[in-house]
Structure formats: structure tokens, C-alpha cells
Amino acid sequence: MNDDDDGCFRYNIPRKARMFGKTVNRTCVSTLRRYSTAATEKLQRPPLREIFPKKKFINRQLFDLDSRLTYRKLLPIYEKVYRGIDEGETPENDISSLVDGSDLLIMKKALEKYRIYSNTINRNLVQLENQLVEKAAEHGNNDAIALLAFETLTTMDQTILNEGDKPYAKELIKNLYLLNHPLSIKLLGDLSLKYQQFKHAKQYYLEFLELESDTVLSGEVYKQLGMLCFTQEANLHDAKLYFLQSIKFAPLDKTLESHYFLGEIYLATDPELAKYHLQLAASKSFRQAFKSLGFLELNYFNNFVNSREWFKMGVEVQDYDCLIGLFDTFYKFGKRKEAIKTLKSIRNVFNEKNKNQEVFTGFLESRGNEIKDLIGKDDTN
């Protein structure tokens, strides 16, 4: 392992020289387990059934995640793990004979989906998610071990770590890498990306695809590769291919960036297709898509109503560049009073925020004639 000054690293081990096996030794997670337990704040917890997602929602997630166990069988296990957060290991909370590590991770992912879709964070349920990962690691699940190891490696809170935890986590990650463990290789790519080691990130992502190229997780990796090609290499051809693979294998909530960047790529060549992808991104409130859709409706489709509505939605999520789009829309379609009102809003927002002054200056310079036209004929100015 080569450590860079910024904390990122790259394994230089020939593929043929790597070890192969099923799991990292189960006892190796003990240090990480101490870290995870130390991070858990003891709370006065409500009964799980008072805060647990609806049966219909969990059933849907279990179906999508291809769970071998039903809601009826898993709910008592959720309750045992939930009680174990505070009570620890007791005969009543023992689940070792009821599930395996993959079952526990599916249970965790179902709760994660609820947290994402509901856009709410219940810290009791978050702690239950963490406990499920911990239990899965104890059952020898390499995905869970990888998640705990990377969490230990990337935490900024040194007060919850024991001496030697981070070196130990690195050793676990190295062992998983030697096993050609796909999730660990993907997480190494994510870690490299975090430290802006773009070349290393791309190498890890490509290694991952050699092992796993047609799964939901591969869809996320294709997305990351597409973004690297788009933002770092200006390689729109490869970026488009990666983004298309991304949306093929991963669900919409995992590929919003893919649809957004596909929309940007298609703007110059296929506005209808650009609109399709941007609308998919906007349907999940991907804020950057609102501005692009507004200008597309304004400049290509010449649609006042749609342009105005997209820009208004952008303003609602505090993308104040959309105020400029609103100004352009009102002026182009002769809505002078609305344009003057929007001009005042633009001045107020950029003065209050005291930021993006370059954007404001660019607006004044590029729309100088329009502004003079409006102010010169406005009796109130």
C-alpha cells in the first residue's frame, strides 16, 4: 500500500498475485466493533413498532432487494437487534441461528431506503441501521466488514477511536482487496475521489467493473466514471457511454447525476432527449436540472409557461441563478412589470447574500440593454 500525503492510497498488487477466499476472518471485526459501539449514544428509546416504516413499504423494499425472508420473519429480528443496541448480547436477543450476514444487510438497506425516500432522519432507526451492519460483520459478511473499515478510516471524530484503529482498518481493507472484494474496490475508488486522486479513482472503478459489470452497484460505478470523464477529462463521448450504462443498471434515485449530465450532453444535438433526461433528474428535485430545463424551454422550445415554472422551482430550492432565467423569460415574452420586479429581486438577493458577485456583474453586463429598456420606461424608477 502506498500512502499519499493527503491520506489516500493505492494498492500496487498484480491481479494474479492476489489471494482468493470467501471472507475475512470473523474475529477481525472486534476493533471496529468497539469503534461502532463507542459512537452509539444511549437514548430513551420508543418501542420499535412506533417508529418502524409501514409494512407495505418494507415489503416493497424486501421484494426489490430479493430478500429470501419475508416481513413476518424479519420484524422479530429487527426488534431483537433494536433491543440489543442498549441491552447488548443476551439469549433473548440472539439472532445467530435466524439470519446470515446478507440478510442483515438487506434489512439495513430497507431502512436506508426509507430514510432516503421519507427525507427524514430518526436517530433510533439510524442506530438500528448501524447495529445491523455490525451484526452482519460479526456473521462474516465482507460487505459489512468493508463498510465498518471504511467508516473507521474516514471518520473525523478522533475521540471515538482507539489507538491503532485506523491502521487496523487499513489492514482489513488490504485483505479485502487481496480477495478481489468488489465493494471494497469500489469504496477505494470513492475514497480516492474524495481526496481528488482522480487517476487512482478511475483505476479502482475500472478494476471493479472487471469483477462486476451488470449490477446496481456497477450502475453507481458507471456514474462515477462518467462524471470523471465529463468533469476532469472533458471526454464527452466516454462520459455519455458510462452514463447510459449507469441508468441501465441502477435505479433513478442512484443515477440522478447521470440523467442530469446526459441532459447537458444532449443539449447541443438532441434537445428532446436532453429534456427527457433533465426532467427525470428534476422529478427527484435534483436542483441543477431546474435551470437547464428553464433555459431549454425558453431558448429552444419557446415555451413561456414551462420556462417560468422550471425557473420558479429553481428559486424555491435557492438556486438564485434561476432568478436570472425568470428575468429573461419575462422580458422575452413582454411581461415588463414581472421583469422589473424580478430585476429588483435579483439585486436584493445578490446584495444580501454578498456572494456570487461575478454572476451578478455578468448579469448586469450581458443584459445591460434590456435593463436600460425596462428602467427607462418604468415610472416607478
Order of alpha helices (4+ residues) and beta strands (2+ residues): beta-beta-alpha-alpha-alpha-alpha-alpha-alpha-alpha-alpha-alpha-alpha-alpha-alpha-alpha-alpha-alpha-alpha-alpha-alpha-alpha-alpha
